[in-house]
Amino acid sequence: MSKFLLPLALMGAATFVAGCSGAHSDNNNYANDRAEIENLQARYLFALDFNDGQSYGSVFAPDGELDWANGVIKGRENIVKETQVMKDKFAKGKNINNPSLRHLITSNVIEVRGDRASGRAYWFELFNDVPAGADPVVRAYGHSEDEYKKIDGHWFWARRKIFNEMMASRLAPAVNPALSLGK
């Protein structure tokens, strides 16, 4: 590497880090909190797609709430029970150890305020239970409005509201949902 490129790369990295910390100067741990929340989301998605009810429920606070297409479920234990309903509905005799669905979360807007956080994100569902040679399709999509809380140093969902925007009963609001953060 050129003797000029290394210092330039280091200056760029330092500028990036300084910019990240400056954007949330009221919370020096923003980057760590955000990374932990995104990790929580990933564990949630793997649990969902592999029909792992215990892991799915474990990402919710003990008094957490899931508001999804089949209603509002309150409490971690009830959310774990609801995963059996999901499993029965979506498995339909298939080998659920080889799932035909993959869920993804993207475009995260996350605001951290101490031991509480709020987020808005898009989600979509890929369906890959197709004949050999066929392409997977996006079968469902929407956004979520999420509230998180930190308990004993770990982040959990306090409330997750899922908008399945292809369903008339779960449409997105008329205004940009990310605008409600910071208020």
Backbone as CSV, one residue per row, in Angstrom:
resi,resn,N_x,N_y,N_z,CA_x,CA_y,CA_z,C_x,C_y,C_z
1,MET,0.850,-1.176,0.000,0.000,0.000,0.000,0.892,1.235,0.000
2,SER,0.504,2.194,-0.724,1.263,3.439,-0.822,1.383,4.098,0.543
3,LYS,2.510,4.794,0.762,2.703,5.459,2.048,1.694,6.582,2.244
4,PHE,0.999,6.997,1.191,-0.021,8.041,1.300,-1.410,7.465,1.523
5,LEU,-1.664,6.252,1.039,-2.994,5.662,1.151,-3.321,5.227,2.573
6,LEU,-2.352,4.650,3.285,-2.613,4.192,4.642,-3.027,5.346,5.554
7,PRO,-2.293,6.458,5.602,-2.739,7.571,6.447,-4.112,8.107,6.016
8,LEU,-4.354,8.147,4.709,-5.643,8.626,4.218,-6.766,7.701,4.675
9,ALA,-6.545,6.390,4.588,-7.544,5.423,5.041,-7.789,5.563,6.538
10,LEU,-6.736,5.738,7.322,-6.895,5.903,8.766,-7.646,7.186,9.098
11,MET,-7.379,8.263,8.363,-8.108,9.515,8.593,-9.583,9.333,8.258
12,GLY,-9.858,8.618,7.173,-11.256,8.360,6.797,-11.973,7.555,7.854
13,ALA,-11.321,6.531,8.383,-11.927,5.712,9.437,-12.172,6.535,10.689
14,ALA,-11.210,7.377,11.062,-11.377,8.227,12.248,-12.513,9.216,12.057
15,THR,-12.640,9.764,10.864,-13.730,10.700,10.575,-15.069,9.987,10.676
16,PHE,-15.155,8.760,10.143,-16.387,7.985,10.206,-16.779,7.707,11.657
17,VAL,-15.826,7.243,12.465,-16.101,6.947,13.872,-16.520,8.208,14.611
18,ALA,-15.836,9.302,14.381,-16.188,10.561,15.040,-17.578,11.003,14.622
19,GLY,-17.900,10.838,13.351,-19.230,11.216,12.862,-20.316,10.366,13.485
20,CYS,-20.056,9.073,13.656,-21.048,8.192,14.271,-21.295,8.585,15.714
21,SER,-20.238,8.857,16.463,-20.425,9.196,17.868,-21.035,10.577,18.019
22,GLY,-20.744,11.484,17.107,-21.298,12.825,17.190,-22.777,12.863,16.890
23,ALA,-23.253,11.943,16.066,-24.663,11.937,15.704,-25.550,11.652,16.904
24,HIS,-25.026,11.012,17.907,-25.789,10.663,19.103,-24.942,10.985,20.326
25,SER,-24.493,12.213,20.431,-23.593,12.593,21.506,-24.226,12.449,22.882
26,ASP,-25.579,12.388,22.941,-26.253,12.210,24.221,-26.190,10.753,24.683
27,ASN,-25.710,9.866,23.842,-25.648,8.448,24.195,-24.363,7.864,23.618
28,ASN,-23.318,7.811,24.436,-22.026,7.318,23.961,-22.062,5.854,23.577
29,ASN,-23.083,5.136,23.999,-23.167,3.712,23.707,-24.107,3.408,22.549
30,TYR,-24.467,4.420,21.776,-25.444,4.228,20.702,-25.048,3.100,19.746
31,ALA,-23.818,3.091,19.292,-23.393,2.074,18.326,-23.532,0.672,18.918
32,ASN,-23.130,0.485,20.167,-23.272,-0.827,20.806,-24.731,-1.196,20.999
33,ASP,-25.543,-0.245,21.451,-26.968,-0.523,21.652,-27.629,-0.885,20.329
34,ARG,-27.335,-0.127,19.299,-27.927,-0.406,17.980,-27.500,-1.789,17.484
35,ALA,-26.227,-2.120,17.632,-25.745,-3.437,17.198,-26.457,-4.549,17.970
36,GLU,-26.656,-4.366,19.270,-27.357,-5.378,20.061,-28.814,-5.504,19.641
37,ILE,-29.452,-4.385,19.315,-30.848,-4.443,18.855,-30.928,-5.140,17.499
38,GLU,-30.005,-4.840,16.598,-30.002,-5.521,15.303,-29.712,-7.018,15.466
39,ASN,-28.870,-7.384,16.425,-28.613,-8.793,16.728,-29.892,-9.451,17.251
40,LEU,-30.617,-8.749,18.095,-31.902,-9.232,18.607,-32.847,-9.512,17.437
41,GLN,-32.909,-8.592,16.486,-33.770,-8.780,15.320,-33.363,-10.019,14.525
42,ALA,-32.070,-10.229,14.369,-31.593,-11.392,13.617,-31.958,-12.696,14.336
43,ARG,-31.785,-12.728,15.659,-32.167,-13.937,16.414,-33.655,-14.205,16.276
44,TYR,-34.449,-13.150,16.289,-35.898,-13.251,16.105,-36.220,-13.880,14.742
45,LEU,-35.546,-13.404,13.693,-35.832,-13.910,12.351,-35.432,-15.366,12.192
46,PHE,-34.262,-15.739,12.699,-33.866,-17.144,12.627,-34.856,-18.025,13.386
47,ALA,-35.272,-17.581,14.564,-36.240,-18.358,15.339,-37.563,-18.490,14.593
48,LEU,-38.004,-17.411,13.974,-39.252,-17.432,13.204,-39.158,-18.419,12.048
49,ASP,-38.095,-18.329,11.269,-37.984,-19.151,10.071,-37.686,-20.624,10.364
50,PHE,-37.126,-20.903,11.530,-36.852,-22.292,11.885,-37.828,-22.824,12.932
51,ASN,-38.947,-22.119,13.092,-40.031,-22.566,13.971,-39.533,-22.930,15.365
52,ASP,-38.694,-22.085,15.930,-38.110,-22.296,17.252,-38.823,-21.371,18.241
53,GLY,-39.908,-21.852,18.788,-40.758,-21.046,19.659,-40.060,-20.500,20.888
54,GLN,-39.219,-21.288,21.527,-38.527,-20.818,22.726,-37.591,-19.653,22.394
55,SER,-36.830,-19.800,21.317,-35.929,-18.711,20.925,-36.717,-17.486,20.475
56,TYR,-37.822,-17.711,19.789,-38.669,-16.611,19.340,-39.168,-15.819,20.548
57,GLY,-39.689,-16.512,21.525,-40.196,-15.842,22.721,-39.108,-15.180,23.541
58,SER,-37.895,-15.712,23.474,-36.808,-15.203,24.316,-36.371,-13.788,23.951
59,VAL,-36.731,-13.292,22.782,-36.335,-11.942,22.396,-37.304,-10.888,22.930
60,PHE,-38.406,-11.328,23.532,-39.381,-10.420,24.121,-39.143,-10.305,25.628
61,ALA,-39.399,-9.127,26.157,-39.352,-8.930,27.608,-40.406,-9.838,28.233
62,PRO,-40.252,-10.190,29.522,-41.263,-11.040,30.159,-42.682,-10.493,30.005
63,ASP,-42.828,-9.175,29.996,-44.149,-8.561,29.811,-44.320,-8.003,28.402
64,GLY,-43.497,-8.486,27.465,-43.513,-7.992,26.089,-44.830,-8.247,25.389
65,GLU,-44.995,-7.540,24.277,-46.252,-7.606,23.529,-45.952,-7.753,22.044
66,LEU,-46.666,-8.665,21.402,-46.584,-8.888,19.967,-47.937,-8.568,19.360
67,ASP,-47.965,-7.585,18.479,-49.190,-7.184,17.774,-48.977,-7.573,16.320
68,TRP,-49.619,-8.659,15.901,-49.419,-9.163,14.556,-50.768,-9.478,13.914
69,ALA,-50.764,-10.031,12.727,-51.990,-10.235,11.939,-53.057,-11.051,12.669
70,ASN,-52.674,-11.905,13.595,-53.660,-12.724,14.321,-54.039,-12.141,15.668
71,GLY,-53.641,-10.907,15.958,-54.048,-10.265,17.200,-52.881,-9.794,18.042
72,VAL,-53.209,-9.413,19.269,-52.214,-8.918,20.212,-51.984,-9.988,21.267
73,ILE,-50.720,-10.355,21.440,-50.329,-11.372,22.415,-49.475,-10.677,23.460
74,LYS,-49.828,-10.826,24.725,-49.099,-10.170,25.811,-48.399,-11.205,26.684
75,GLY,-47.131,-10.934,26.971,-46.353,-11.796,27.851,-45.543,-12.817,27.079
76,ARG,-44.291,-12.990,27.486,-43.376,-13.909,26.806,-43.949,-15.322,26.732
77,GLU,-44.505,-15.823,27.830,-45.037,-17.190,27.822,-46.151,-17.353,26.802
78,ASN,-47.021,-16.367,26.693,-48.108,-16.438,25.713,-47.586,-16.309,24.290
79,ILE,-46.526,-15.534,24.112,-45.918,-15.415,22.784,-45.319,-16.757,22.371
80,VAL,-44.663,-17.459,23.296,-44.119,-18.786,22.988,-45.259,-19.725,22.599
81,LYS,-46.367,-19.673,23.317,-47.533,-20.515,22.968,-48.055,-20.162,21.580
82,GLU,-48.063,-18.885,21.254,-48.550,-18.447,19.941,-47.683,-18.984,18.813
83,THR,-46.398,-19.212,19.096,-45.530,-19.749,18.050,-45.981,-21.145,17.627
84,GLN,-46.604,-21.876,18.523,-47.141,-23.189,18.140,-48.306,-23.017,17.173
85,VAL,-49.107,-21.979,17.382,-50.192,-21.674,16.445,-49.600,-21.347,15.071
86,MET,-48.530,-20.511,15.077,-47.861,-20.170,13.817,-47.331,-21.430,13.138
87,LYS,-46.695,-22.270,13.937,-46.090,-23.494,13.409,-47.162,-24.377,12.766
88,ASP,-48.280,-24.554,13.468,-49.364,-25.382,12.938,-49.950,-24.784,11.659
89,LYS,-50.079,-23.460,11.642,-50.674,-22.784,10.480,-49.769,-22.857,9.264
90,PHE,-48.469,-22.615,9.449,-47.570,-22.497,8.315,-46.913,-23.805,7.905
91,ALA,-46.804,-24.772,8.826,-46.136,-26.026,8.483,-46.982,-26.841,7.504
92,LYS,-48.266,-26.985,7.785,-49.196,-27.688,6.894,-48.613,-28.991,6.350
93,GLY,-48.065,-29.802,7.256,-47.553,-31.103,6.858,-46.172,-31.073,6.230
94,LYS,-45.557,-29.906,6.118,-44.232,-29.816,5.507,-43.158,-30.117,6.543
95,ASN,-41.978,-30.418,6.068,-40.827,-30.587,6.948,-40.395,-29.206,7.416
96,ILE,-40.778,-28.838,8.632,-40.493,-27.486,9.106,-39.023,-27.303,9.480
97,ASN,-38.240,-28.395,9.440,-36.806,-28.250,9.655,-36.109,-27.780,8.384
98,ASN,-36.832,-27.740,7.278,-36.319,-27.208,6.018,-37.318,-26.150,5.550
99,PRO,-37.288,-24.983,6.187,-38.335,-23.997,5.967,-38.413,-23.489,4.528
100,SER,-39.615,-23.086,4.162,-39.815,-22.520,2.839,-39.925,-21.001,2.900
101,LEU,-39.744,-20.420,4.064,-39.839,-18.978,4.235,-38.531,-18.419,4.775
102,ARG,-38.234,-17.220,4.345,-37.126,-16.465,4.913,-37.615,-15.037,5.096
103,HIS,-37.516,-14.554,6.322,-37.912,-13.184,6.646,-36.667,-12.316,6.773
104,LEU,-36.795,-11.063,6.360,-35.680,-10.112,6.450,-36.189,-8.784,6.985
105,ILE,-35.348,-8.118,7.761,-35.634,-6.775,8.259,-34.602,-5.851,7.639
106,THR,-35.055,-4.690,7.189,-34.147,-3.755,6.543,-34.568,-2.314,6.833
107,SER,-33.724,-1.375,6.478,-34.001,0.061,6.610,-34.380,0.439,8.036
108,ASN,-33.578,-0.006,8.975,-33.815,0.277,10.395,-33.605,1.741,10.737
109,VAL,-34.565,2.323,11.415,-34.402,3.620,12.070,-34.547,3.307,13.554
110,ILE,-33.485,3.532,14.324,-33.493,3.174,15.743,-33.073,4.385,16.559
111,GLU,-33.859,4.700,17.557,-33.538,5.793,18.476,-33.404,5.205,19.876
112,VAL,-32.255,5.424,20.500,-31.976,4.898,21.833,-32.039,6.039,22.835
113,ARG,-32.766,5.804,23.932,-32.879,6.776,25.021,-32.629,6.035,26.340
114,GLY,-31.374,5.887,26.685,-31.038,5.168,27.916,-31.350,3.689,27.787
115,ASP,-32.216,3.185,28.678,-32.590,1.771,28.671,-33.855,1.494,27.866
116,ARG,-34.279,2.456,27.070,-35.442,2.302,26.187,-35.015,2.678,24.782
117,ALA,-35.662,2.095,23.801,-35.383,2.421,22.407,-36.661,2.237,21.602
118,SER,-36.728,2.942,20.490,-37.838,2.818,19.541,-37.245,2.565,18.176
119,GLY,-37.972,1.853,17.350,-37.486,1.577,16.011,-38.603,1.462,15.008
120,ARG,-38.250,1.702,13.780,-39.134,1.503,12.640,-38.291,0.816,11.580
121,ALA,-38.874,-0.172,10.911,-38.114,-0.907,9.898,-39.071,-1.522,8.886
122,TYR,-38.546,-1.749,7.690,-39.274,-2.541,6.704,-38.956,-4.013,6.941
123,TRP,-39.881,-4.872,6.561,-39.638,-6.310,6.581,-40.237,-6.899,5.310
124,PHE,-39.716,-8.031,4.905,-40.340,-8.770,3.818,-40.083,-10.254,3.999
125,GLU,-40.908,-11.034,3.323,-40.861,-12.486,3.435,-40.604,-13.084,2.055
126,LEU,-39.542,-13.852,1.955,-39.265,-14.599,0.730,-39.870,-15.983,0.863
127,PHE,-40.502,-16.430,-0.173,-41.113,-17.751,-0.215,-40.315,-18.574,-1.213
128,ASN,-39.725,-19.669,-0.753,-38.875,-20.458,-1.644,-39.332,-21.904,-1.788
129,ASP,-40.589,-22.181,-1.502,-41.125,-23.530,-1.672,-41.670,-23.636,-3.097
130,VAL,-40.751,-23.639,-4.029,-41.128,-23.597,-5.442,-40.542,-24.803,-6.163
131,PRO,-41.077,-25.135,-7.310,-40.485,-26.250,-8.071,-39.033,-25.973,-8.416
132,ALA,-38.279,-27.021,-8.589,-36.857,-26.883,-8.934,-36.698,-25.967,-10.141
133,GLY,-35.767,-25.037,-10.029,-35.508,-24.119,-11.122,-36.323,-22.841,-11.079
134,ALA,-37.356,-22.791,-10.265,-38.179,-21.576,-10.162,-37.523,-20.603,-9.189
135,ASP,-37.794,-19.344,-9.376,-37.228,-18.315,-8.507,-38.090,-18.115,-7.273
136,PRO,-37.463,-17.835,-6.118,-38.243,-17.476,-4.936,-38.974,-16.160,-5.195
137,VAL,-40.027,-15.916,-4.450,-40.819,-14.700,-4.626,-40.989,-13.990,-3.289
138,VAL,-41.181,-12.675,-3.358,-41.563,-11.920,-2.168,-43.058,-12.136,-2.008
139,ARG,-43.430,-12.767,-0.909,-44.832,-13.121,-0.702,-45.536,-12.163,0.246
140,ALA,-44.782,-11.527,1.109,-45.387,-10.613,2.081,-44.387,-9.513,2.399
141,TYR,-44.902,-8.368,2.841,-44.037,-7.237,3.163,-44.786,-6.287,4.080
142,GLY,-44.027,-5.377,4.665,-44.637,-4.360,5.508,-43.582,-3.605,6.274
143,HIS,-44.011,-3.063,7.387,-43.066,-2.394,8.279,-43.450,-2.730,9.709
144,SER,-42.558,-2.423,10.628,-42.854,-2.656,12.042,-42.599,-1.373,12.817
145,GLU,-43.333,-1.242,13.894,-43.129,-0.151,14.841,-42.808,-0.820,16.164
146,ASP,-41.564,-0.629,16.624,-41.027,-1.414,17.726,-40.612,-0.549,18.905
147,GLU,-40.810,-1.106,20.082,-40.327,-0.512,21.329,-39.459,-1.570,21.996
148,TYR,-38.306,-1.148,22.468,-37.346,-2.049,23.108,-37.061,-1.563,24.519
149,LYS,-36.636,-2.499,25.364,-36.134,-2.094,26.672,-34.968,-2.979,27.055
150,LYS,-34.057,-2.368,27.817,-32.872,-3.074,28.276,-33.137,-3.561,29.682
151,ILE,-32.933,-4.861,29.886,-33.122,-5.491,31.193,-31.813,-6.203,31.542
152,ASP,-31.245,-5.851,32.682,-29.983,-6.464,33.115,-28.922,-6.432,32.014
153,GLY,-28.846,-5.318,31.291,-27.821,-5.127,30.279,-28.115,-5.742,28.925
154,HIS,-29.317,-6.322,28.726,-29.667,-6.956,27.453,-30.947,-6.347,26.899
155,TRP,-30.989,-6.182,25.576,-32.158,-5.612,24.923,-33.206,-6.675,24.627
156,PHE,-34.474,-6.289,24.793,-35.627,-7.143,24.488,-36.696,-6.298,23.809
157,TRP,-37.568,-6.957,23.082,-38.726,-6.254,22.565,-39.703,-6.019,23.704
158,ALA,-40.097,-4.775,23.907,-41.174,-4.452,24.839,-42.505,-4.532,24.094
159,ARG,-42.483,-4.085,22.836,-43.685,-4.138,21.994,-43.244,-4.176,20.543
160,ARG,-43.837,-5.072,19.808,-43.574,-5.182,18.365,-44.905,-5.170,17.648
161,LYS,-45.124,-4.151,16.843,-46.348,-4.057,16.041,-45.953,-4.245,14.587
162,ILE,-46.532,-5.277,13.968,-46.183,-5.650,12.603,-47.321,-5.255,11.666
163,PHE,-46.991,-4.438,10.695,-47.950,-4.053,9.665,-47.701,-4.933,8.447
164,ASN,-48.646,-5.820,8.135,-48.595,-6.660,6.938,-49.296,-5.860,5.845
165,GLU,-48.533,-5.062,5.121,-49.121,-4.051,4.261,-49.830,-4.591,3.031
166,MET,-49.803,-5.901,2.814,-50.562,-6.460,1.708,-51.953,-6.907,2.182
167,MET,-52.241,-6.721,3.475,-53.544,-7.067,4.053,-54.312,-5.773,4.345
168,ALA,-55.551,-5.713,3.925,-56.354,-4.496,4.126,-56.458,-4.118,5.593
169,SER,-56.462,-5.093,6.487,-56.604,-4.812,7.920,-55.296,-4.389,8.586
170,ARG,-54.171,-4.471,7.889,-52.863,-4.172,8.490,-52.059,-3.187,7.647
171,LEU,-52.739,-2.254,6.999,-52.070,-1.287,6.136,-51.225,-0.312,6.947
172,ALA,-50.246,0.266,6.280,-49.413,1.298,6.895,-50.245,2.557,7.109
173,PRO,-49.871,3.368,8.092,-50.567,4.647,8.266,-50.290,5.560,7.072
174,ALA,-51.060,6.616,6.970,-50.922,7.531,5.834,-49.656,8.379,5.903
175,VAL,-49.046,8.483,7.091,-47.846,9.304,7.249,-46.624,8.410,7.470
176,ASN,-45.473,8.946,7.199,-44.198,8.264,7.373,-44.062,7.821,8.842
177,PRO,-44.015,6.511,9.123,-43.937,6.050,10.510,-42.665,6.450,11.234
178,ALA,-41.586,6.690,10.502,-40.327,7.080,11.151,-40.405,8.481,11.739
179,LEU,-41.346,9.288,11.287,-41.487,10.646,11.823,-41.937,10.650,13.273
180,SER,-42.538,9.558,13.724,-43.023,9.501,15.118,-41.891,9.290,16.120
181,LEU,-40.697,8.953,15.643,-39.564,8.799,16.554,-39.044,10.156,16.964
182,GLY,-38.516,10.236,18.137,-37.927,11.483,18.630,-38.943,12.465,19.164
183,LYS,-40.148,11.996,19.357,-41.195,12.896,19.887,-41.589,12.495,21.275
